[in-house]
Amino acid sequence: MREPQKVHGQRTGWFGTNYGEPYNTRMLTDSTPLERMPRVLHSILERMLDTVEEVLGERPSFHELLTIGNYPKMSMGWHNDGGATVRGGIVASTSVGGHATMKFGPNNVYLIDKRASHQIRP
């Protein structure tokens, strides 16, 4: 019987590491402090902070950086990351190394804040 969540011939569909506050998910349990993440990730985070500041007019303070690698032609369905443990209203995403289409929707907690949606292209 085929398992719908399993990609046959492949051990995993994605891989990832979390830095900062613990990530509330079944798949990742360990988190490394932001201060100990690799230098290249600090550069990526700074670039994201600069971009968000340019769009919103204020510099956010992120408490977490989740890095995820997906294999070609893999996808991730709609899901809620963290629920009540997610704090702050800004989520930023970038792709390094390949084309990616990423779509985000507000959690019910943030529907009250109806800020304009911004899309940034490199």
C-alpha positions as CSV (number, residue, x, y, z in Angstrom):
1,M,0.0,0.0,0.0
2,R,1.4,3.4,-1.0
3,E,1.8,5.9,1.8
4,P,0.5,9.4,0.7
5,Q,3.1,11.3,2.7
6,K,6.1,9.2,1.6
7,V,8.1,9.8,-1.6
8,H,9.4,6.4,-2.6
9,G,13.1,6.1,-3.4
10,Q,13.8,9.2,-1.3
11,R,14.4,9.4,2.4
12,T,12.9,12.8,2.9
13,G,11.2,15.5,1.0
14,W,12.9,18.4,2.7
15,F,15.5,19.3,5.3
16,G,15.9,22.2,7.6
17,T,17.6,23.8,10.6
18,N,16.1,26.4,13.0
19,Y,18.0,29.2,14.6
20,G,16.7,31.4,17.5
21,E,13.6,30.6,19.5
22,P,12.3,27.0,19.3
23,Y,10.2,26.2,16.3
24,N,6.8,24.7,17.2
25,T,6.4,21.8,14.8
26,R,6.5,18.0,14.9
27,M,9.4,17.8,12.4
28,L,12.0,20.0,14.0
29,T,12.7,20.0,17.7
30,D,16.2,21.5,18.2
31,S,17.0,25.1,17.8
32,T,20.5,26.8,17.7
33,P,20.8,30.3,19.1
34,L,20.9,33.0,16.5
35,E,24.3,34.1,17.6
36,R,25.7,30.7,16.5
37,M,24.2,30.5,13.0
38,P,26.7,30.5,10.1
39,R,28.0,33.9,8.9
40,V,26.4,33.5,5.5
41,L,23.0,33.2,7.2
42,H,23.7,36.4,9.1
43,S,24.3,38.1,5.7
44,I,21.0,36.8,4.4
45,L,19.1,37.9,7.5
46,E,20.6,41.4,7.3
47,R,19.5,41.6,3.6
48,M,16.0,40.5,4.5
49,L,15.9,43.1,7.4
50,D,17.0,45.9,5.0
51,T,14.3,44.9,2.5
52,V,11.6,44.8,5.1
53,E,12.7,48.1,6.5
54,E,12.6,49.6,3.0
55,V,9.0,48.4,2.4
56,L,7.5,49.1,5.9
57,G,9.6,52.1,7.0
58,E,10.7,50.4,10.2
59,R,13.3,47.8,11.0
60,P,11.8,44.6,12.4
61,S,13.5,42.4,15.0
62,F,13.2,38.8,14.1
63,H,13.5,36.2,16.9
64,E,13.9,33.2,14.6
65,L,15.4,32.0,11.3
66,L,14.1,28.8,9.8
67,T,16.2,27.4,6.9
68,I,14.5,24.8,4.7
69,G,15.8,22.9,1.7
70,N,13.4,21.3,-0.7
71,Y,14.2,18.9,-3.5
72,P,13.3,20.0,-7.1
73,K,9.6,19.7,-7.9
74,M,8.7,19.2,-4.2
75,S,6.1,21.4,-2.5
76,M,4.7,22.2,0.9
77,G,0.9,22.6,1.4
78,W,-0.9,25.3,3.4
79,H,-0.2,24.9,7.0
80,N,0.0,27.0,10.2
81,D,3.4,27.3,11.8
82,G,3.2,27.6,15.5
83,G,-0.3,28.9,16.2
84,A,-0.4,30.6,19.5
85,T,3.4,30.6,19.9
86,V,4.1,32.7,16.9
87,R,4.5,36.3,17.9
88,G,4.9,39.4,15.8
89,G,3.1,40.1,12.6
90,I,6.0,40.0,10.1
91,V,7.1,36.9,8.2
92,A,9.9,37.3,5.6
93,S,11.0,34.7,3.1
94,T,13.7,34.4,0.5
95,S,15.0,31.8,-1.8
96,V,18.8,31.3,-2.1
97,G,19.9,29.0,-4.9
98,G,16.8,28.3,-6.9
99,H,13.4,29.5,-8.1
100,A,10.6,29.3,-5.5
101,T,7.1,30.5,-5.3
102,M,6.1,31.2,-1.8
103,K,2.6,32.2,-0.7
104,F,1.6,33.4,2.8
105,G,-1.8,34.0,4.3
106,P,-2.6,35.7,7.6
107,N,-3.5,33.7,10.7
108,N,-6.9,34.6,12.2
109,V,-5.0,36.4,15.0
110,Y,-3.7,38.9,12.4
111,L,-6.8,39.5,10.4
112,I,-7.6,42.5,12.5
113,D,-4.5,44.3,11.2
114,K,-5.3,44.8,7.5
115,R,-2.0,46.3,6.4
116,A,-1.5,46.5,2.6
117,S,0.1,43.4,1.2
118,H,3.6,43.9,-0.3
119,Q,5.3,41.8,-2.9
120,I,9.0,42.3,-3.5
121,R,10.9,41.3,-6.5
122,P,14.7,41.2,-6.8
